[in-house]
Structures are given as C-alpha cells and as structure tokens.
Amino acid sequence: MSLETEIQKILNDFENTSSKQIFEILNQIKPQFQSPLISEYLQGKIQKIIDLPDEAQKKKQCKALTPYLDWYLQGL
C-alpha cells in the first residue's frame, strides 16, 4: 500500500486507527519536510504523545497532528 493510500485511510477512519499507526506514518513523512525545524518540532510533539499513559489521551492529541498528514497529501 502506498504512503498516500495509508494516509488517506487514516484520515478517513481516524477513530479506528491506533496511535502507533499514526506515529509510524508521521515518522515516514517527517524527513520529507523542507525545513529541519518542522521535522524536529514534529518529533518533539510525537514524543510527548508517546509518553502519555493511555491510548485515549494519545488519540486525542494525535488529532492535532492531522494537518501534517494533509500537508503531505497536498505535496508538502
């Protein structure tokens, strides 16, 4: 499955996607951002979410990261 297809699947079925799957996709697209600062910022956000104790909290925080998925689909 292509990265674009996986991203679209996550966006279409966000509620049934695990935070782990979202992190895997974000880590794949992170190096493709034009600015290293964006990649570093995203890594910091991902790490803070990973450190949360419960999946429900992680999913709630992951929702704020969906613009990165949208940007990737729009061609960064």
N, C-alpha and C positions, 0 to 999 in steps of 0.2 A: 504494500500500500504506500502511495506517495505521501510525502510530508504534508502537501496541501490537502489531500484527502483526509488524513488523520486530524489535521487542524479543523477542517470543516465538520468532521464527525464530533469533535469535542464541542465546538460551538453550537452545533445542532442538538446535542444531548448532554449538556454540561452537567445536569443534575445526576446523571448516571455514570459520570466519568470520575475515576478516582484522582485524588490529588497527585498521586505518584505518576499517573499517566500524563497529567498536565505538566508536571515538572520535567518529565522525560522530553516532551515536545519543546518546552521552553529552552531546555539545555541544548537541544539540537539547533534551534534558531538563533540562540544568543550570539554565537560567533559571527553571524551574518549582519549584525547591525553595524552601520557605518562608523559609529562613534564607540570607542572603547569605554567611554564613561557610561553609556547606556547599558552596555553589557555588564559592567561592574555593578551598576545600580540594580539591574535585574537580578544578578546573582545574590546581592545582599537581601533583596526582597524575598527571593526563593528560600534562602537560608533561614530567615526569620520565620517564614511559614512552616518550613520543615521542623523547626524547633517547637512548634506548638504541640500540645499534648494530645489533641483529639481531632479526629478526621472532620467532624462537623465544623470546627473552627478553621481548619486548613481550607476546606472547600469555600467557606465564606470569604476568606482572604484571597483565595485563588481567583475569585470572581473579579477582583480588582486588576488582575493581570491579563484579562482577556483582550485589552487593547493591543498588547504585544502580538497576539495571535492574528488580530485583524490587520495590523500593520504588515505582518509577513504576507498575508494573502493579497494585500494591495501592492506588494512589491517593495516593501520597506521604504 
